[in-house]
Amino acid sequence: MASTSSEPSHPVLFTTETPYPLPSQKFMIPASWKRYQLSQLVNKALSLSKPIPFDFLVRGEILRGSLGEWCAEKGIGEEETLEIEYFESVMPPQKTSSLPHEDWVSAVSCQLPGHFLTASYDGFLRVFDYSQKLLHASAAHQAPITSLCVVPAPSSSPSASTQLLITGSHDLTAHLTQLSIPDSGPDEEVHTRTLASLHLHTAAVSSVSSSASGSHVLTSSWDTLIGVWDTSIPTIDEVPLDESDRKKRRKVDDDAQRPRRKAPLTVLKSHTARVSKAVFDHGAGEKAYSCGFDSTVRTWDVENGVCAHTITASSKPFLDLALTQSGNSALAASTDRTVCQYDLRASTTSAITPSTATLAHPATPSCIVVPPPSSDSGPGAEHQLLTGAYDGVVRLWDLRSVKSAVTSFKAWEQAKAGRKVLSVDWARGIVGVGGEGGVEVWRVGHGERALPS
């Protein structure tokens, strides 16, 4: 494609990992062209019957202005050939439904197809279907619930209709709960049963998480400790009943149904302040990672129960942690209004570990979620993450270009004042947002459109 003689142009080679490759040839692109014109060019060159919007990466950075502006900023001459990668644009976020709650929602899960799970400050665990119908509500804890995780079912699981959950609370415990969702039958009801209570912590449990196999879980706490537990249910208590619990026991029959008190396999000790989050690696669970108010991100050798490596930041109390899909980087949200990316493979002897990327927020980011690896995550999902913040805004980021968010949306838009986002979850293109305004459900990205219109 030739440009007009009065306008400068740049030679460009296009590449893509999408199912829509262009022939390998050089294009002369006018310097004034932006994303829209480039997308039109690709669609026309491919003769696509239905237009597909594309975004463009120039040397690992999303093109947000004109090609000429990018070249001027980078000092690129007119004769230098640029290799530009194109990929399908993220669809604008669309709100699909709301799930009202009377109290703050600290955790929401979209991991069970067809259902949403929520955990609230009123101590209740709730189950909704995609039609917004409340299927079940139970008092899981006697104090605010802080976190919720669906424990992956092993391949040998006896029933696809039962699912193990773990919740953490201000009552100093975590609970392993069995969720039963009937496969069919209008008269069959969803129900839950607490199988075991996990006893270690002397302060609020801040987070719970599971290994990929579902065989082990982690708890972190404001008491600076991290507990490592298996998910087997003991036949007898591993931790003795305290005096108050003994007084509550009335009958022998009740004792048979009482949740068993579990003790941890290992206690990870190294943090010097509140631990905000602890997660397993994506593999066999031999490693774990944690962050806390001591401005550190720590790598743990789980089997030996020791801290293997420490990433130290400067005055960055961390609030949440997530691993990228590759597992090579950690993303940590801080009270300094940033989310920083740290290379977990790098070793440093300096007192302060530099981040590989910084995502600046106008308000404190409270939570991070990375879409789980799957065939329906969509192109470029391995580079994407969502953050929720105290300004009520959820932002979609692409780690290939972190100057600004790819797109964003505000939860509870009709609220007179901004309401904090406390939790986000993301699966199959479905995003659940929990916080001061209850729960909202959005469609984001390229994933399966599984929700009803």
C-alpha positions in Angstrom: 0.0 0.0 0.0 1.5 3.3 -1.0 1.1 6.5 0.9 0.5 10.0 -0.5 3.7 11.8 -1.6 3.0 14.7 0.8 2.9 12.6 3.9 5.8 10.6 5.4 5.4 6.9 5.7 7.1 3.9 7.3 7.8 0.4 5.9 6.0 -2.2 8.0 5.9 -6.0 8.2 2.8 -7.4 9.9 2.9 -10.6 12.1 0.2 -12.3 14.1 -0.6 -15.4 16.2 -4.3 -15.1 15.4 -6.0 -17.3 12.8 -5.9 -14.3 10.4 -2.4 -14.1 9.0 -1.4 -11.6 6.3 0.9 -12.6 3.4 4.5 -11.8 4.2 5.0 -8.5 2.5 6.1 -5.0 3.2 3.5 -2.2 3.5 4.2 1.5 3.4 2.0 2.9 6.2 1.3 6.7 6.5 2.7 8.1 9.6 -0.6 9.6 10.6 -2.4 6.2 10.8 -3.6 5.0 14.1 -5.1 1.7 15.3 -8.4 2.2 13.5 -6.8 2.7 10.0 -4.4 -0.2 10.6 -7.3 -2.4 11.6 -9.2 -1.4 8.4 -6.1 -2.3 6.4 -5.8 -5.8 7.9 -9.5 -6.5 7.4 -9.4 -5.3 3.8 -6.2 -7.2 3.0 -7.8 -10.4 4.4 -11.2 -9.7 2.7 -12.9 -10.7 5.9 -16.7 -10.9 5.5 -17.3 -9.7 9.0 -15.0 -6.9 10.3 -12.7 -7.9 13.2 -11.2 -5.1 15.3 -7.5 -5.5 15.9 -4.9 -3.9 18.2 -1.2 -3.5 17.4 2.0 -4.1 19.2 5.1 -2.2 18.1 8.2 -3.6 19.7 6.2 -5.0 22.6 4.1 -1.8 23.2 0.5 -1.3 22.3 0.1 1.5 19.7 -2.1 4.1 21.3 -1.5 7.1 19.1 -0.3 7.5 15.5 2.5 5.5 14.0 4.4 8.8 13.4 4.0 9.8 17.1 5.4 6.5 18.3 8.4 6.7 15.9 9.2 10.3 17.0 9.0 9.3 20.7 11.4 6.3 20.1 13.7 8.1 17.6 12.9 5.8 14.7 13.8 7.0 11.2 11.4 6.9 8.3 13.4 4.2 6.4 13.6 1.7 9.3 11.2 -1.2 8.8 9.0 -1.9 11.7 7.6 -5.3 12.7 4.1 -4.9 14.0 2.1 -7.7 15.6 -1.7 -7.5 15.5 -4.2 -9.3 17.8 -7.9 -9.2 18.3 -9.1 -6.3 20.3 -10.7 -6.8 23.7 -14.4 -6.3 23.5 -15.8 -3.4 25.6 -16.9 -4.7 29.1 -20.6 -5.3 29.4 -22.5 -5.5 32.6 -24.9 -8.4 32.7 -26.4 -8.6 36.2 -26.2 -7.7 39.8 -26.4 -9.9 42.9 -27.5 -7.7 45.8 -26.1 -8.3 49.3 -27.0 -6.6 52.5 -23.3 -6.6 53.6 -19.9 -6.1 52.0 -18.8 -9.0 49.7 -15.2 -9.9 50.4 -14.9 -12.7 47.9 -16.6 -13.9 44.7 -15.8 -17.0 42.6 -16.8 -17.6 38.9 -14.9 -20.9 38.8 -17.9 -23.3 38.8 -19.6 -23.2 35.4 -23.2 -22.0 35.7 -22.8 -20.7 39.2 -21.4 -17.8 41.3 -20.2 -18.2 44.9 -19.9 -15.3 47.2 -18.6 -14.8 50.7 -19.7 -11.8 52.8 -18.9 -9.8 55.9 -22.2 -11.2 57.4 -20.4 -14.6 57.6 -22.6 -16.2 54.9 -21.6 -18.3 52.0 -24.1 -17.9 49.0 -24.6 -19.8 45.8 -26.3 -18.2 42.7 -27.0 -19.5 39.3 -26.5 -17.5 36.1 -30.1 -16.3 36.2 -29.3 -14.5 39.5 -31.4 -16.9 41.5 -30.2 -17.5 45.0 -29.8 -21.3 45.4 -28.3 -21.5 48.8 -27.2 -19.4 51.8 -25.5 -20.7 54.9 -23.8 -19.2 57.9 -20.3 -20.5 57.2 -18.5 -18.4 60.0 -19.5 -16.5 63.1 -17.5 -13.5 61.9 -16.8 -11.7 58.6 -15.5 -14.0 55.8 -12.3 -12.6 54.2 -11.6 -15.1 51.4 -13.1 -18.0 49.4 -11.5 -20.6 47.1 -12.8 -23.5 45.1 -10.6 -26.5 45.7 -10.0 -28.3 42.4 -11.6 -31.8 42.4 -9.2 -34.7 41.8 -9.8 -36.8 38.7 -10.9 -39.7 41.0 -13.6 -37.5 42.6 -16.7 -39.8 43.3 -19.2 -37.2 42.2 -19.2 -34.2 39.9 -22.0 -32.7 41.9 -19.9 -32.2 45.0 -17.2 -29.6 45.3 -14.8 -28.7 48.1 -14.5 -25.1 49.2 -12.2 -23.3 51.6 -13.1 -20.1 53.4 -11.1 -17.9 55.8 -12.5 -15.6 58.4 -12.0 -13.0 61.1 -13.0 -15.8 63.6 -9.3 -17.0 63.3 -10.2 -20.2 61.4 -10.6 -21.5 57.9 -13.2 -24.1 57.0 -13.2 -26.9 54.5 -16.8 -27.1 53.3 -18.5 -29.6 50.9 -20.9 -28.0 48.4 -23.4 -30.3 46.8 -25.2 -29.1 43.6 -27.7 -31.6 42.2 -27.3 -32.5 38.6 -31.0 -32.3 38.0 -34.4 -32.4 39.6 -36.5 -29.4 40.7 -37.0 -30.8 44.2 -33.3 -31.3 44.9 -31.7 -28.4 46.8 -28.1 -27.1 46.9 -26.6 -27.6 50.4 -23.3 -27.2 52.2 -21.7 -29.1 55.1 -18.6 -27.9 57.0 -16.3 -30.9 57.1 -13.3 -29.5 59.0 -12.1 -26.3 60.7 -8.5 -25.4 60.4 -6.9 -24.2 63.6 -3.5 -22.4 63.7 -3.9 -18.6 63.6 -4.2 -16.1 66.5 -5.4 -13.3 64.2 -7.8 -12.9 61.3 -7.2 -15.3 58.3 -6.5 -12.9 55.4 -6.4 -15.4 52.5 -7.0 -19.0 51.5 -5.8 -20.8 48.3 -5.5 -24.2 46.9 -2.8 -26.2 45.0 -3.6 -27.1 41.4 -4.3 -30.7 42.3 -6.6 -29.8 45.2 -4.6 -31.9 47.6 -3.3 -29.0 49.7 -4.4 -25.5 50.8 -2.7 -22.5 52.2 -3.9 -20.0 54.8 -2.3 -16.7 55.6 -3.0 -14.4 58.5 -2.4 -11.1 60.2 -0.4 -13.1 62.8 2.5 -13.2 60.2 2.1 -17.0 59.8 1.2 -19.2 56.8 -0.4 -22.6 57.3 0.1 -25.5 54.9 -2.7 -28.1 55.1 -3.8 -31.2 53.3 -7.5 -31.6 52.3 -8.1 -34.9 53.9 -10.8 -35.0 56.6 -9.6 -36.6 59.9 -11.8 -39.0 61.7 -10.9 -37.4 65.1 -9.9 -34.0 66.2 -6.2 -33.1 65.6 -6.5 -30.0 67.7 -8.2 -30.3 71.2 -11.5 -28.6 71.8 -11.2 -25.5 73.9 -13.4 -24.9 77.0 -16.0 -22.8 75.1 -16.4 -25.5 72.5 -16.8 -28.2 75.1 -19.7 -26.2 76.7 -21.5 -26.1 73.3 -21.5 -29.9 73.0 -24.9 -31.3 74.0 -25.3 -34.8 72.6 -23.1 -37.6 71.4 -25.1 -37.7 68.1 -24.1 -34.0 67.5 -20.4 -34.9 68.0 -20.6 -37.3 65.0 -21.6 -34.6 62.7 -19.4 -31.9 64.1 -16.6 -30.6 61.9 -13.2 -32.0 62.7 -10.5 -29.7 64.0 -7.5 -30.0 61.7 -3.9 -29.1 62.5 -1.4 -27.8 59.8 1.2 -30.0 58.2 3.7 -27.1 58.2 3.8 -23.5 59.4 5.8 -21.1 57.2 7.4 -18.4 59.4 9.4 -15.5 58.0 7.2 -12.5 57.5 7.5 -9.8 60.1 4.1 -8.2 59.6 0.6 -9.1 58.4 0.6 -11.6 55.5 -1.9 -10.5 52.9 -1.9 -13.4 50.5 -0.2 -16.8 50.0 -0.5 -18.9 46.8 0.9 -22.2 45.5 2.9 -22.4 42.2 1.1 -23.6 39.1 2.8 -27.0 39.2 2.9 -29.7 41.8 2.7 -27.2 44.7 6.4 -27.7 45.7 6.7 -23.9 46.0 4.5 -21.2 47.4 4.6 -17.4 47.2 3.4 -14.8 49.7 3.2 -11.0 50.2 2.6 -8.9 53.2 2.7 -5.6 55.1 6.5 -6.0 55.6 6.9 -4.9 51.9 8.2 -8.3 50.8 7.2 -11.0 48.3 8.6 -14.4 49.5 9.2 -17.7 47.8 8.8 -20.8 50.0 10.1 -24.3 49.8 6.9 -26.0 51.0 8.3 -29.4 51.7 11.1 -28.1 54.0 9.0 -25.2 55.3 11.6 -22.5 54.7 11.8 -19.2 52.9 13.9 -19.8 49.8 14.0 -16.2 48.4 12.8 -12.7 49.4 11.9 -9.9 47.1 12.2 -6.7 49.1 10.4 -3.4 48.1 10.7 0.0 49.7 7.7 1.2 51.7 5.3 -1.0 49.8 2.8 -2.8 52.1 1.4 -5.4 49.8 -2.4 -6.2 49.7 -2.7 -9.0 47.1 -0.7 -11.3 45.0 -1.2 -13.3 41.8 1.1 -15.3 39.5 1.1 -14.8 35.7 -0.1 -17.7 33.6 3.5 -18.7 32.9 4.3 -18.7 36.7 7.5 -16.8 36.1 6.3 -13.5 37.5 4.4 -12.3 40.6 2.0 -9.4 40.5 1.7 -7.6 43.8 -0.8 -4.8 44.7 0.4 -2.2 47.2 -1.0 0.7 49.3 1.3 3.0 47.2 -1.3 2.8 44.4 0.7 0.5 42.2 0.7 -3.1 41.0 4.3 -4.3 40.5 5.5 -7.2 38.4 8.5 -9.1 39.8 10.5 -11.8 38.0 10.5 -14.8 40.2 13.5 -16.3 38.4 15.8 -13.4 39.0 18.2 -13.4 42.0 19.5 -10.2 43.5 21.9 -9.2 46.3 20.6 -5.7 46.6 18.5 -4.5 49.5 15.7 -3.4 47.2 14.5 -5.6 44.4 13.4 -3.6 41.3 10.1 -4.5 39.6 10.0 -5.4 35.9 6.8 -3.4 35.3 4.7 -1.0 37.3 1.0 -0.4 36.8 0.0 2.9 38.3 -3.5 3.4 39.8 -5.3 6.6 40.9 -6.5 4.7 44.0 -5.2 1.8 46.1 -5.6 -1.5 44.1 -7.1 -4.0 46.4 -7.2 -7.2 44.3 -5.7 -8.9 41.3 -6.9 -11.7 39.1 -5.2 -13.5 36.1 -7.5 -15.6 33.9 -6.8 -19.3 34.4 -5.0 -21.0 31.4 -7.5 -22.6 29.1 -8.4 -22.9 25.5 -11.2 -20.3 25.8 -9.1 -17.6 27.5 -8.7 -15.8 24.2 -5.7 -14.4 22.3 -3.2 -12.6 24.5 -4.8 -13.8 27.7 -1.4 -14.9 29.1 -0.4 -11.2 29.2 -3.6 -9.9 30.8 -4.8 -9.3 34.3 -7.6 -7.5 36.0 -7.3 -5.2 39.1 -10.0 -3.9 41.4 -9.4 -0.7 43.4 -10.8 1.4 46.2 -12.2 3.9 43.6 -14.7 1.3 42.5 -13.0 0.8 39.1 -12.0 -2.5 37.6 -9.1 -2.2 35.1 -7.9 -4.6 32.4 -4.2 -4.5 31.8 -1.8 -6.0 29.2 1.7 -6.6 30.5 3.1 -5.9 27.0 2.1 -2.3 27.4 1.7 -1.0 31.0 1.5 2.8 30.6 -2.3 2.7 31.0 -5.1 0.1 31.2 -6.5 -1.4 28.1 -10.0 -0.8 29.3 -11.9 -0.2 32.5 -15.3 -0.1 34.0 -16.8 1.3 37.2 -18.8 -1.1 39.4 -22.1 0.2 41.0 -22.1 3.2 38.7 -25.4 4.4 40.2 -24.0 4.8 43.7 -23.8 8.4 44.9 -20.3 7.8 46.3 -17.6 5.5 45.1 -17.8 2.0 46.5 -14.6 -0.1 47.1 -13.9 -3.2 45.1 -12.7 -5.9 47.4 -12.6 -8.9 45.1 -12.6 -9.9 41.4 -12.6 -13.3 39.7 -12.4 -14.1 36.0 -13.2 -17.3 34.1 -14.5 -18.0 30.6 -14.9 -14.3 29.8 -17.1 -13.8 33.0 -15.9 -11.4 35.7 -17.4 -11.2 39.1 -16.8 -8.1 41.1 -17.5 -8.0 44.9 -17.3 -5.2 47.4 -19.2 -2.5 49.2 -22.0 -2.6 46.6 -22.6 -6.3 46.6 -21.7 -8.2 43.4 -21.8 -7.3 39.7 -21.3 -9.6 36.8 -19.6 -8.4 33.6 -18.5 -9.8 30.3 -14.8 -9.0 29.6 -12.3 -10.1 27.0 -12.6 -12.8 24.4 -13.9 -15.7 26.5 -17.0 -17.8 26.1 -20.2 -15.8 26.3 -21.8 -18.3 28.7 -24.2 -15.9 30.4 -27.8 -15.3 29.2 -28.4 -12.1 27.3 
